[in-house]
Amino acid sequence: MKNYKKEFNYILYFSDSTNEQDDLHFYAEDFGQEKMQGIFKLTLGLHFPEVLFLPKIENVSKSWPPYMDYRLVQSAEDIRKVLLLMESYVVLPYNEWAGQVKIVKSEIKNPISSDPETYYGYKSTIFFITDEEYENYKQEAEKIDELNDLEEHRGYETISQTRTEDLEKYMKLPVFLKEKILPYFADSDLYEISRKKDEKGNIIFTQTIGNK
């Protein structure tokens, strides 16, 4: 199966805190692997953009957006709050807000902007889903991780089982990414997966990579 095809030409890569090459691993080293349970990310394409999946943060609606000083982090929920503020695209289960999208801008999430230890310069786009959806997506992401191990490299060609065009036929997660998350991607992130927005805001393919 040739990885690069005309319509959907990016691979999905799964990663979590057990991957020593991932920045999530550094949190596990600092705070313990048990506090990173359920946290994972999917990389679209070879290196980025990334979409982070966080387990539930309790009572998030009572204090939105959540704020967490990195110097005070102790619990698993503290880690989730920090990651939510530091990543560009985050999927979070919260039944009451399922289907909603909330954007946290840097000026909102930096109560002490003059203090570099509390500064989060990213705009975070948060996609809320149900608890059930989160568990289903997590299971599918783990399956994608297994498929990644079947990938082969032959010269400049990648033989992959994780081409999104094929995964969408039997998985809900790639469809969720395409329909709900990609429309919020920055232009630079769309560029990384050979896409852009046309004058009407529709996401269109910009080039064919490799074989059709």
KEGU-66406 format. One record per atom (N, C-alpha, C, O): chain; x, y, z; residue number from 1. Coordinates in steps of 0.2 Angstrom, whole numbers. Atoms other than C-alpha are relative to their C-alpha. Layout:
# KEGU-66406
 unit     x     y     z pos
    A     X     Y     Z NUM
...
//
This chain:
# KEGU-66406
 unit     x     y     z pos
    A     4    -6     0   1
    A     0     0     0   1
    A     4     6     0   1
    A     9     7     4   1
    A    -4    -6     0   2
    A     8    16    -5   2
    A    -3     6     4   2
    A    -9     7     4   2
    A     2    -5    -5   3
    A     7    30     8   3
    A    -3     6    -3   3
    A    -8     9    -1   3
    A     2    -6     3   4
    A     6    45    -3   4
    A    -5     0    -6   4
    A    -3    -3   -11   4
    A     6     1     5   5
    A   -10    47   -13   5
    A    -3     7    -1   5
    A    -2    11     3   5
    A     3    -6     2   6
    A   -19    61   -21   6
    A    -4     4     5   6
    A    -4    10     6   6
    A     5    -3    -4   7
    A   -33    64    -9   7
    A     2     1     7   7
    A     2     7    10   7
    A    -2    -1    -7   8
    A   -27    61     9   8
    A     7    -3     1   8
    A     8    -9     1   8
    A    -7     3     1   9
    A    -8    60     9   9
    A     4     1     7   9
    A    10     1     6   9
    A    -4     0    -7  10
    A    -3    61    28  10
    A    -2    -6     4  10
    A    -7    -9     4  10
    A     0     6    -4  11
    A     0    47    40  11
    A    -2     3     7  11
    A     0     8     9  11
    A     1    -2    -7  12
    A    -6    47    58  12
    A     5    -4     4  12
    A     6   -10     4  12
    A    -5     4    -4  13
    A     7    43    71  13
    A    -2     1     7  13
    A    -4     7    10  13
    A     2     0    -7  14
    A     2    39    89  14
    A     7     1     5  14
    A    12    -2     3  14
    A    -5    -1    -5  15
    A    13    44   104  15
    A    -3     1     7  15
    A    -8     5     7  15
    A     2    -2    -7  16
    A    12    45   123  16
    A     6     0     4  16
    A    12     1     1  16
    A    -6    -2    -4  17
    A    23    47   138  17
    A     5    -6     0  17
    A    10    -5     3  17
    A    -5     5     0  18
    A    31    30   136  18
    A     5     0    -6  18
    A    10    -3    -6  18
    A    -4    -1     5  19
    A    39    36   120  19
    A     6     5     2  19
    A     4    11     3  19
    A    -5    -4    -2  20
    A    56    43   125  20
    A     2     6    -4  20
    A     5    11    -2  20
    A    -1    -5     4  21
    A    57    54   110  21
    A    -5     6     0  21
    A    -5    11    -3  21
    A     5    -4     0  22
    A    41    63   114  22
    A     0     5     7  22
    A     3     2    12  22
    A    -1    -4    -6  23
    A    40    78   126  23
    A    -5    -2     6  23
    A    -4     0    11  23
    A     4     3    -6  24
    A    26    69   136  24
    A     4    -4     5  24
    A     3    -5    10  24
    A    -4     4    -4  25
    A    40    58   142  25
    A     3     4     5  25
    A     5     1    11  25
    A    -3    -4    -5  26
    A    48    72   151  26
    A    -4     2     6  26
    A    -2     2    12  26
    A     4    -1    -5  27
    A    33    75   161  27
    A    -1    -6     5  27
    A    -1    -6    11  27
    A     0     6    -4  28
    A    33    57   166  28
    A     6    -1     4  28
    A     6    -4    10  28
    A    -6     0    -4  29
    A    51    58   172  29
    A    -1     5     6  29
    A     2     3    11  29
    A     0    -5    -5  30
    A    47    73   182  30
    A    -6    -2     6  30
    A    -5    -1    12  30
    A     6     1    -5  31
    A    30    68   190  31
    A    -2    -7     0  31
    A    -7    -9     5  31
    A     2     7    -1  32
    A    28    49   187  32
    A    -4    -2    -6  32
    A    -8     1    -8  32
    A     3     3     6  33
    A    22    38   173  33
    A    -8    -1     2  33
    A   -12     0    -3  33
    A     7     2    -2  34
    A     6    34   183  34
    A    -5     7    -1  34
    A   -11     6    -2  34
    A     4    -6     0  35
    A     0    53   182  35
    A    -1     2    -8  35
    A    -4     6    -9  35
    A     0    -1     7  36
    A     2    52   163  36
    A    -5    -5    -4  36
    A    -6    -5   -10  36
    A     5     5     3  37
    A   -11    38   160  37
    A    -6     3    -4  37
    A    -9     8    -1  37
    A     5    -2     4  38
    A   -23    41   146  38
    A     1     6    -4  38
    A    -3     8    -8  38
    A    -2    -6     4  39
    A   -14    56   139  39
    A     4    -3    -7  39
    A     9    -7    -6  39
    A    -3     2     6  40
    A    -9    53   121  40
    A     0     6    -6  40
    A    -4    10    -5  40
    A     0    -5     5  41
    A    -6    63   105  41
    A     0    -4    -7  41
    A     3    -9    -8  41
    A     0     3     7  42
    A    -8    60    86  42
    A     4     6    -4  42
    A     2    12    -4  42
    A    -3    -4     4  43
    A     4    68    74  43
    A    -2    -1    -7  43
    A    -2    -7   -10  43
    A     3     0     6  44
    A    -3    72    57  44
    A     6     1    -5  44
    A     9     7    -5  44
    A    -6    -1     4  45
    A    11    69    44  45
    A     6    -2     4  45
    A     6    -6     8  45
    A    -6     3    -3  46
    A    29    66    48  46
    A     2     2     6  46
    A     5    -1    11  46
    A    -3    -3    -6  47
    A    33    78    62  47
    A    -6     4     4  47
    A    -6     4    10  47
    A     5    -4    -3  48
    A    18    90    65  48
    A    -5     2    -6  48
    A    -3     1   -12  48
    A     3    -2    -6  49
    A     5    97    67  49
    A    -2    -6     5  49
    A    -3   -12     3  49
    A     2     5    -5  50
    A     0    88    83  50
    A    -7     1     3  50
    A    -9     7     4  50
    A     7    -1    -4  51
    A   -17    85    92  51
    A     1    -4     6  51
    A     2   -10     6  51
    A    -1     3    -6  52
    A   -16    81   110  52
    A    -7    -2     3  52
    A   -12     2     2  52
    A     6     3    -3  53
    A   -29    70   119  53
    A     1     0     7  53
    A     5    -4    10  53
    A     0     0    -8  54
    A   -32    73   138  54
    A    -6    -3     3  54
    A   -11    -2     1  54
    A     6     3    -4  55
    A   -42    63   150  55
    A    -4     6     3  55
    A    -2    12     3  55
    A     4    -5    -3  56
    A   -56    73   159  56
    A     3     4     5  56
    A     7     1    10  56
    A    -1    -5    -6  57
    A   -53    88   170  57
    A    -6     1     3  57
    A   -11     4     0  57
    A     6     0    -3  58
    A   -66    88   183  58
    A    -2     7     1  58
    A     2    12     3  58
    A     3    -6    -1  59
    A   -77   103   185  59
    A     3     6    -4  59
    A     4    11    -1  59
    A    -3    -5     4  60
    A   -69   112   171  60
    A    -4     7    -1  60
    A    -1    12    -2  60
    A     4    -5     2  61
    A   -84   123   168  61
    A     0     5     6  61
    A    -2    11     5  61
    A     1    -5    -6  62
    A   -83   131   186  62
    A     6     5     0  62
    A     6    10     3  62
    A    -6    -5     0  63
    A   -66   139   182  63
    A     3     0    -7  63
    A     8    -4    -8  63
    A    -2     0     7  64
    A   -64   142   163  64
    A     3     7    -2  64
    A    -1    12     0  64
    A    -4     5     1  65
    A   -51   144   157  65
    A     4    -2     6  65
    A     5     2    10  65
    A    -4     3    -6  66
    A   -41   133   170  66
    A     7     4     0  66
    A    10     5    -6  66
    A    -7    -3    -1  67
    A   -25   141   176  67
    A     4    -5     5  67
    A     2    -7    10  67
    A    -5     4    -4  68
    A   -10   131   183  68
    A     7     2     0  68
    A     9     3    -6  68
    A    -7    -2     0  69
    A     7   137   188  69
    A     4    -6     0  69
    A     3   -10     4  69
    A    -4     6     1  70
    A    19   125   182  70
    A     4    -2     7  70
    A     6    -8     8  70
    A    -4     1    -6  71
    A    29   127   198  71
    A    -4    -3     6  71
    A    -1    -6    11  71
    A     4     3    -6  72
    A    15   120   209  72
    A    -4    -6    -3  72
    A    -8    -9     1  72
    A     2     6     3  73
    A    11   105   198  73
    A     1    -6     5  73
    A     7    -7     6  73
    A    -1     6    -4  74
    A     8    89   208  74
    A    -4    -5    -2  74
    A    -2   -11    -3  74
    A     4     6     2  75
    A    -7    79   203  75
    A    -1    -1    -7  75
    A     2     3   -11  75
    A     1     2     7  76
    A   -12    71   187  76
    A    -4     6    -4  76
    A    -3     7    -9  76
    A     5    -5     3  77
    A   -26    84   184  77
    A     4     7    -1  77
    A     3    11    -5  77
    A    -4    -6     1  78
    A   -13    98   187  78
    A     4     0    -7  78
    A     4     5   -11  78
    A    -3     1     6  79
    A    -3    91   173  79
    A    -4     1    -7  79
    A    -2     4   -11  79
    A     5    -1     6  80
    A   -18    90   161  80
    A    -1     8    -1  80
    A    -2    10    -7  80
    A     2    -7     0  81
    A   -22   109   165  81
    A     6     3    -4  81
    A     5     8    -8  81
    A    -6    -3     3  82
    A    -4   114   160  82
    A     1    -2    -7  82
    A     2     2   -11  82
    A     0     3     7  83
    A    -4   103   144  83
    A    -5     4    -4  83
    A    -4     5   -10  83
    A     6    -4     4  84
    A   -21   111   139  84
    A     2     7    -2  84
    A     0     9    -7  84
    A    -2    -7     2  85
    A   -13   128   140  85
    A     6     1    -4  85
    A     7     6    -7  85
    A    -7    -1     4  86
    A     3   124   131  86
    A    -1    -3    -7  86
    A     3    -1   -11  86
    A     1     3     7  87
    A    -4   114   116  87
    A    -5     4    -4  87
    A    -9     8    -2  87
    A     4    -4     4  88
    A   -12   122   101  88
    A    -7    -4    -2  88
    A   -12     0    -2  88
    A     6     4     1  89
    A   -25   108    98  89
    A    -1    -5     5  89
    A     3   -10     5  89
    A     1     5    -5  90
    A   -32    98   112  90
    A    -7    -2     0  90
    A   -12     1    -1  90
    A     6     3     0  91
    A   -46    86   113  91
    A    -2    -2     7  91
    A     3    -5    10  91
    A     2     1    -7  92
    A   -55    85   130  92
    A    -7    -3     1  92
    A   -12     0    -1  92
    A     6     3    -1  93
    A   -69    74   136  93
    A    -4     4     6  93
    A    -1     5    11  93
    A     4    -4    -5  94
    A   -83    84   145  94
    A    -7     0    -2  94
    A    -9     4    -7  94
    A     7     2     3  95
    A  -101    78   142  95
    A    -4     7     0  95
    A    -7     7    -5  95
    A     5    -6     0  96
    A  -109    95   147  96
    A     2     5    -6  96
    A    -2     8    -9  96
    A    -2    -5     5  97
    A   -99   104   133  97
    A     2    -4    -7  97
    A     5    -1   -11  97
    A    -1     4     6  98
    A   -98    90   120  98
    A    -2     3    -6  98
    A    -8     5    -7  98
    A     2    -3     7  99
    A   -98    96   102  99
    A     2     7     0  99
    A     2    10    -6  99
    A    -2    -7     0 100
    A   -92   113   108 100
    A     8     1    -2 100
    A    12    -4     0 100
    A    -7    -2     1 101
    A   -75   122   103 101
    A     1     6     4 101
    A    -2    11     3 101
    A    -2    -6    -3 102
    A   -67   134   114 102
    A     7     2    -1 102
    A    12    -2    -1 102
    A    -6    -2     1 103
    A   -52   145   111 103
    A     3     4     5 103
    A     0     9     8 103
    A    -3    -4    -5 104
    A   -40   151   124 104
    A     6     4    -3 104
    A    11     0    -4 104
    A    -5    -4     2 105
    A   -29   165   119 105
    A     5     2     5 105
    A     4     1    11 105
    A    -6    -1    -4 106
    A   -12   169   126 106
    A    -1     5     5 106
    A     1     5    11 106
    A     1    -5    -5 107
    A   -18   185   134 107
    A    -5    -1     5 107
    A    -5     2    11 107
    A     5     3    -5 108
    A   -32   176   143 108
    A     3    -4     5 108
    A     2    -4    11 108
    A    -3     5    -4 109
    A   -21   162   150 109
    A     6     2     3 109
    A    10    -2     6 109
    A    -6    -2    -3 110
    A    -7   172   156 110
    A    -1     6     6 110
    A     0    12     4 110
    A     1    -5    -6 111
    A   -12   181   173 111
    A     6     4     2 111
    A     5     9     5 111
    A    -6    -3    -2 112
    A     6   185   176 112
    A     5     0    -6 112
    A    10    -3    -6 112
    A    -3     0     6 113
    A    12   189   159 113
    A     8     2     0 113
    A    12     0    -4 113
    A    -7    -3     0 114
    A    28   197   165 114
    A     5    -6     3 114
    A    11    -5     3 114
    A    -3     6    -3 115
    A    33   180   174 115
    A     1    -5    -5 115
    A    -4    -8    -7 115
    A    -1     5     5 116
    A    41   168   161 116
    A    -2    -7     2 116
    A    -4   -11    -2 116
    A     2     6    -2 117
    A    37   154   172 117
    A    -7    -2     0 117
    A   -10    -8     0 117
    A     8     1     1 118
    A    18   156   170 118
    A    -2     2    -7 118
    A    -8     2    -8 118
    A     2    -2     7 119
    A    18   162   152 119
    A    -1    -6    -5 119
    A     3   -10    -6 119
    A     2     5     5 120
    A     9   152   139 120
    A    -1     4    -6 120
    A    -6     7    -6 120
    A     1    -4     6 121
    A    11   160   122 121
    A    -4    -3    -5 121
    A    -5     1   -10 121
    A     4     3     5 122
    A     1   148   112 122
    A    -8     2     1 122
    A   -10     3     6 122
    A     7     0     0 123
    A   -17   150   107 123
    A    -3    -8     0 123
    A    -1   -11    -5 123
    A     3     7     0 124
    A   -26   134   112 124
    A    -7    -1    -2 124
    A   -11     3     0 124
    A     7     1     2 125
    A   -41   127   103 125
    A    -2    -7     3 125
    A     1   -12     2 125
    A     2     5    -4 126
    A   -50   115   114 126
    A    -7    -3    -3 126
    A   -12     0    -4 126
    A     5     3     3 127
    A   -62   102   106 127
    A    -3    -5     5 127
    A     0    -9     7 127
    A     4     4    -5 128
    A   -75    94   118 128
    A    -4    -5    -3 128
    A    -7    -4    -7 128
    A     3     6     2 129
    A   -81    77   116 129
    A    -3    -4     6 129
    A    -2    -1    12 129
    A     3     4    -6 130
    A   -91    64   127 130
    A     6    -5     3 130
    A    11    -6     0 130
    A    -5     5    -3 131
    A   -82    52   139 131
    A     0    -6    -4 131
    A     5    -9    -5 131
    A     0     6     4 132
    A   -88    38   128 132
    A     4     1    -7 132
    A     8    -4    -9 132
    A    -4    -1     6 133
    A   -80    46   112 133
    A     7     0     2 133
    A    11    -3    -2 133
    A    -7     0    -2 134
    A   -64    48   121 134
    A     3    -7     1 134
    A     8    -8    -2 134
    A    -2     7    -1 135
    A   -63    30   126 135
    A     1    -4    -7 135
    A     5    -7    -8 135
    A     0     3     7 136
    A   -67    25   108 136
    A     6     2    -4 136
    A     9    -2    -7 136
    A    -6    -3     4 137
    A   -54    37   100 137
    A     6    -3     3 137
    A    11    -4    -1 137
    A    -6     3    -3 138
    A   -41    30   113 138
    A     1    -7    -3 138
    A     7    -8    -4 138
    A    -1     7     3 139
    A   -44    12   107 139
    A     2     0    -7 139
    A     6    -3    -9 139
    A    -2     0     7 140
    A   -43    17    89 140
    A     7     3    -1 140
    A    11     0    -5 140
    A    -7    -2     0 141
    A   -27    27    92 141
    A     5    -5     2 141
    A    10    -5    -1 141
    A    -4     6    -1 142
    A   -19    12   100 142
    A     1    -5    -5 142
    A     6    -8    -6 142
    A     0     4     6 143
    A   -24     2    85 143
    A     5     3    -5 143
    A     9     0    -9 143
    A    -5    -3     5 144
    A   -15    15    74 144
    A     7    -1     2 144
    A    11    -2    -2 144
    A    -7     1    -2 145
    A     0    13    85 145
    A     3    -7    -2 145
    A     8    -7    -4 145
    A    -2     6     2 146
    A     0    -5    81 146
    A     2    -1    -8 146
    A     6    -4   -10 146
    A     0     0     8 147
    A    -2    -2    62 147
    A     7     4    -1 147
    A    10     2    -6 147
    A    -6    -3     2 148
    A    13    10    63 148
    A     6    -4     0 148
    A    11    -3    -4 148
    A    -5     5     0 149
    A    24    -5    67 149
    A     1    -4    -6 149
    A     6    -7    -7 149
    A     0     3     6 150
    A    20   -12    51 150
    A     2     4    -6 150
    A     3     2   -12 150
    A    -2    -5     5 151
    A    26     3    41 151
    A     7    -2    -3 151
    A    12    -5     1 151
    A    -6     1     3 152
    A    40     0    29 152
    A     3     6    -4 152
    A    -1    10    -6 152
    A    -3    -6     4 153
    A    53    12    20 153
    A     4    -3    -5 153
    A     8    -7    -4 153
    A    -4     2     6 154
    A    59     8     3 154
    A     2     6    -4 154
    A    -1     9    -8 154
    A    -2    -6     3 155
    A    70    22    -3 155
    A    -4     6     2 155
    A    -4     7     8 155
    A     3    -6    -2 156
    A    60    38    -4 156
    A    -8    -2     1 156
    A   -12     3     3 156
    A     7     2     0 157
    A    43    28    -3 157
    A    -1    -3     7 157
    A     3    -7    10 157
    A     2     3    -6 158
    A    34    24    13 158
    A    -6    -5    -1 158
    A   -11    -3    -4 158
    A     6     5     0 159
    A    23     8    14 159
    A    -3     0     6 159
    A     0    -2    11 159
    A     4    -1    -6 160
    A    10    12    27 160
    A    -7    -3     0 160
    A   -10    -3    -5 160
    A     7     2    -2 161
    A    -6     5    35 161
    A    -4     6     3 161
    A   -10     4     4 161
    A     3    -6    -3 162
    A   -10    22    42 162
    A    -2     6    -4 162
    A    -2    11    -2 162
    A     2    -6     5 163
    A   -15    32    27 163
    A    -7     2     2 163
    A   -12    -3     2 163
    A     6    -2    -3 164
    A   -30    42    33 164
    A    -6    -2    -5 164
    A   -11    -4    -3 164
    A     5     2     4 165
    A   -40    38    17 165
    A    -3    -7     1 165
    A    -9    -8     0 165
    A     2     7    -1 166
    A   -40    20    21 166
    A    -3    -1     7 166
    A    -8    -4     8 166
    A     2     1    -7 167
    A   -42    22    40 167
    A    -8     3     1 167
    A   -11     0     5 167
    A     7    -3    -1 168
    A   -58    33    38 168
    A    -6    -5    -2 168
    A   -11    -4     0 168
    A     5     5     2 169
    A   -67    17    30 169
    A    -2    -4     6 169
    A    -8    -7     6 169
    A     2     5    -6 170
    A   -67     8    47 170
    A     1     3     7 170
    A     0     0    12 170
    A    -1    -3    -7 171
    A   -62    21    61 171
    A    -4     7     0 171
    A    -4    10    -5 171
    A     3    -6    -1 172
    A   -71    36    68 172
    A     5     6     1 172
    A     4    11     0 172
    A    -5    -5    -2 173
    A   -55    45    74 173
    A     2     4    -6 173
    A     2    10    -5 173
    A    -3    -4     6 174
    A   -48    50    57 174
    A    -6     5    -3 174
    A    -4    10    -5 174
    A     5    -4     2 175
    A   -65    56    52 175
    A    -1     6     4 175
    A    -3    12     2 175
    A     0    -6    -5 176
    A   -66    67    68 176
    A     5     5    -2 176
    A     4    11    -1 176
    A    -6    -4     1 177
    A   -49    74    64 177
    A    -2     5    -6 177
    A    -1    11    -6 177
    A     1    -4     6 178
    A   -54    79    46 178
    A    -6     5     0 178
    A    -6    10    -2 178
    A     6    -4     0 179
    A   -72    86    49 179
    A     0     5     6 179
    A    -3    10     5 179
    A     1    -5    -5 180
    A   -70    94    66 180
    A     6     4     2 180
    A     6    10     4 180
    A    -7    -3    -2 181
    A   -51    98    69 181
    A     3     4    -5 181
    A     5    10    -4 181
    A    -3    -3     6 182
    A   -44   102    52 182
    A    -2     7    -1 182
    A     2    12    -3 182
    A     2    -6     2 183
    A   -55   117    49 183
    A     2     6     5 183
    A     2    12     3 183
    A    -3    -5    -5 184
    A   -47   126    65 184
    A     7     0    -1 184
    A    10     4     2 184
    A    -8    -1     1 185
    A   -29   123    59 185
    A     2     6    -3 185
    A    -1     9    -7 185
    A    -3    -6     3 186
    A   -18   138    56 186
    A     2    -2    -7 186
    A     3    -8    -9 186
    A    -2     1     7 187
    A   -13   140    38 187
    A     7    -3     0 187
    A     8    -8    -4 187
    A    -7     3     0 188
    A     5   135    43 188
    A    -1    -8     1 188
    A     3   -12    -2 188
    A     1     7    -2 189
    A    -2   118    50 189
    A    -3    -3    -6 189
    A    -2    -9    -8 189
    A     3     3     6 190
    A   -13   115    34 190
    A     6    -1    -5 190
    A     6    -6    -8 190
    A    -6     1     5 191
    A     3   118    24 191
    A     4    -6     1 191
    A     6    -9    -4 191
    A    -4     6    -1 192
    A    12   104    32 192
    A    -4    -6    -2 192
    A     0   -11    -3 192
    A     4     6     3 193
    A    -2    92    26 193
    A    -2     1    -7 193
    A    -7    -2    -9 193
    A     2    -1     7 194
    A    -3    99     9 194
    A    -7     3    -1 194
    A   -10     0    -6 194
    A     7    -3     0 195
    A   -19   109    12 195
    A     0     8     1 195
    A     5    10     3 195
    A     1    -7    -1 196
    A   -25   127    12 196
    A    -7     1     0 196
    A   -11    -3    -2 196
    A     7    -3     0 197
    A   -41   137    14 197
    A    -1     4    -7 197
    A     3     8    -8 197
    A     1    -5     6 198
    A   -49   144    -2 198
    A    -4     6     2 198
    A    -4     7     8 198
    A     3    -6    -2 199
    A   -58   160    -3 199
    A    -6     0     4 199
    A    -8     5     7 199
    A     6     1    -3 200
    A   -73   153     4 200
    A     1    -4     7 200
    A    -4    -5    11 200
    A    -2     3    -6 201
    A   -64   145    19 201
    A     0    -8     0 201
    A     1   -11     5 201
    A     0     7     1 202
    A   -65   127    12 202
    A     7    -2     0 202
    A    11     1    -3 202
    A    -7     3     0 203
    A   -50   116    15 203
    A     1    -4    -6 203
    A    -3    -8    -8 203
    A    -1     4     7 204
    A   -43   110    -2 204
    A     7    -2     0 204
    A    11     0     4 204
    A    -6     3     1 205
    A   -29   100    -7 205
    A     5     4    -4 205
    A     2     7    -9 205
    A    -4    -4     4 206
    A   -14   109   -14 206
    A     5    -3    -4 206
    A     8     0    -9 206
    A    -5     4     4 207
    A    -2    96   -21 207
    A     0    -7     1 207
    A    -3   -10     6 207
    A     0     8     0 208
    A     0    78   -25 208
    A     8    -2     2 208
    A    12     0    -2 208
    A    -7     2    -2 209
    A    15    70   -16 209
    A     1    -7    -2 209
    A    -3   -11     0 209
    A    -1     7     2 210
    A    22    54   -24 210
    A    -5    -2    -5 210
    A    -7     2    -9 210
    A     4     3     5 211
    A    11    42   -33 211
    A    -7     1     1 211
    A    -9     2     7 211
    A     7    -1     0 212
    A    -7    45   -37 212
    A    -4    -7     2 212
    A   -10    -7     2 212
//
